[in-house]
Amino acid sequence: MAKEQKGLLKKFGKWAPIIGGAWIVLNIVAPLALLRIPAVQKYLAAFGDKLPFDIPRIG
């Protein structure tokens, strides 16, 4: 069983940086980039006005 675990770690070890980098891009970089686009900002502002409750410090 120890050999199987070592093989599993060896197999996925090379993919770990790629998966980690993709996670960072999808969850941090992409949303921040989208927020810089004026059309997205206008959409979010319009969406915030339609909410039935008030969010402090927004709008």
N, C-alpha and C positions, 0 to 999 in steps of 0.2 A: 504494500500500500504506500509506503514511503517513496518508492520509486515512481508510482503513478503521480503522487503529489509533486515531486520534483519535476517530472515531465510536464505536468500541467503548468507549473510556474515558468518553466523554460519556454513553453509554447506561447503563453500569453505575455511573457516578459517583454518581447519586442513590440507588442501592440499597445502596451500600457501608455507610453508617451503619446502615441497617436490618438488613442481614445481620450486621454486626459486633455490634450490640446483641442480636440474637437468639442469636448464638453465646455471648455472655457470659451471657445469661439461662439458656440450656440447659445450659451446662457449668460454671457457677460458682454462680449464684444458686439455681437449682432444687435441686441436690444439697445445698447448705447448708440450704435451707429444709426439705427432706425429713429431714435429720438432726435437726432440732428436734422432730419428731413422735415422741411416746413409743412408739407402735406400731412405727415403723420402727426405733427404738433397740432395742426388745425383739427384733425379728426379726434384726437384725444381731448382737446378743449371742448369740442361739440359733444362728445360722449360724456364728459364730466358734467356738462350742463343738464343732461337728460337724466342723471342719476336721481333717485327719489330721496337721497339723504345727502348731507353736507359733509365733505371731507375737509378738515382744517388744513390751511396753508396751500390749498389747491384752488386755482381760479381767482 
